[in-house]
Amino acid sequence: MNRFRYLRDPVFLVAVALYLLNRLWWKPGFGNAWLVNWFNDGLLIPCALPVLLWIHRLAGWRPHDLPPAWGEIALHVAVWSIVCEGLGPWLFRGAVGDPLDVLAYAIGGLVAGVIWRWRRCAHRGTCLPQPA
């Protein structure tokens, strides 16, 4: 079985590195609207989901160490969208809901999900279900 490595997952590590590069260098240096407004939002799922799933695993709420399933990704995109873009502006002064942030969360989750699935399939040699 191809175990998900949570905080040592390559997708997570690359996403965290890209987040830090954008936050500390690209965003202040270039000021491009896409880098400023949506790049880091696209990294939310690949950065946050492995941490949350690791906590779920430690708490016993996640019974396996497989890469994130599409349902887990979709659930977290939905929850983060509601919390950050729906409730955030009501709870925090200066916060603004942006539908394009939701799109960025979804695209980041989709890209991460494809990579996680591809890596699992490549490790197994197929994406077809394994016989029992």
Buried (B, 14 or more C-beta within 10 A) or exposed (E): EBEBBBEEBEBBBBBBEBBEEBBEEBBEEEEEEEBBBBBBBBBBBBBBBBEBBBEBBEEEEBEEBBBBBEEBBBEBBBEBBEEBBEEBBEEEEEEEBBEEBBBBBBBBBBBBBEBBBEBBEEEEEEEEEEEE
